[in-house]
Amino acid sequence: MRKNPTRGEKSMWAILRMGRINGFKFLRQHPILHNQNNRVYFFIADFYCHEHRWIVEVDGDVHDKKEQQEYDQMRTEVLVEMGYQVIRFKNEHVIERSEAVVQRIQEYLM
């Protein structure tokens, strides 16, 4: 996905890169590994701020499917248990309403 980001991910990276939001630094496609109860969890965060353990996810149409929504919910719960904060946006919101997305991220990060 790093080599072929969606339009939403490209737009989000333009918003987050180089500390454009309150100086917070984000990484793209950051791996997260966690061992819990003899299970290994491996996730790729779309965007990750190491300093504050924030994850920003940008969801395309595949995330509208019931199975994917169940997986996303489980994934978010595991990440929150691990001490991360997760915020999700739909592709179209990032592309069509970038100002509102920026405002929501700023409020979230405060």
N, C-alpha and C positions, 0 to 999 in steps of 0.2 A: 504493500500500500504506500510505502514511502516514495517509491518511484512513480506510482500512478495514483496520486491523491484525487479524491472527488472534487468537484467544484466547490462544495461546501468546505472541505478541508483546506483547499487553497485559500478560500476567502477567510477562514478562521486563522490560518497561519499569517495572513497579511495583517490581521488584527492583533495577534499575540506576539509576533516576532520582535526581537530586539527591544524588549521591555516597553512596548508601546502602551501598555495598560499599567499605569502607576509604577513603572519600572520593574514589574515582576518578570522574571525570566522563565520562559517555557521551552521545553524540548518537544520535538515531534516524534511520534511513533516510539515511545519509550517503553522498554520491556520492564515488567514487574513480576518477580518470582516470589512465591510464598509457600512455605510448608506448614500444614495444619492438619492435625489428627491423621497422620500418615498419608495425607494427600498433598500433592504438589499442584499449586495453582500457578499458571503462567498466563499473563495478560499483556497485551500491547495497548498502552494508553495512547489515544490520538494525540493529546497534548498534556504535558506534565510539568508542574512547577515544583521542583525538588525542595526549595526553601520552605514551602508551606504545605507540601503533600497534597496539592490540588490536581485534579484530573478533569480535563474538559473533553467531552466526547461529542462527535458530530455524527449523527445517524442518518443514513440514507434510507431508501424505500425498503430494503431488506429487514430493517428493524420494525416494520409494521406487521410482520408475520408473528403469529402467536408464539411459535417455538422460539423465535429470536427474542421476543419480549421477555419470555420466561428466563432465557439464558442471561439477557441483559440485567434483569432484576437480581438473579443469583450473583452475577458478577459484581454488581454494585454493592450488594450486601456484604460480600467477601471483602471487597476493597474498603468499605467503611469500617468493617471489623478490624482491618489491618491498620486503620488510622488515617485513611485517605478521605478527602472530600471529593465528591463526584458531581459534576453538573453536565447535563446533556442538552444538546440542541439538534433540531432537525436541519438537514441540509438546506432546505428552502428558506428557513428562518435566517440562517447565516448569510445566504446569498441575497435575499430580498429585504431583510430587515436588520442590516448590519449595525445600525445605530442603536437599535433596541437591544441587540445581542451585547454590544459593548457596554451599554448601561447595566444590563443584568449581570454581566461578569464583574463590573466594578462594584456593584452592590454586594455581590457574592463574596468578593475578596476583602471587603471591609470587615 
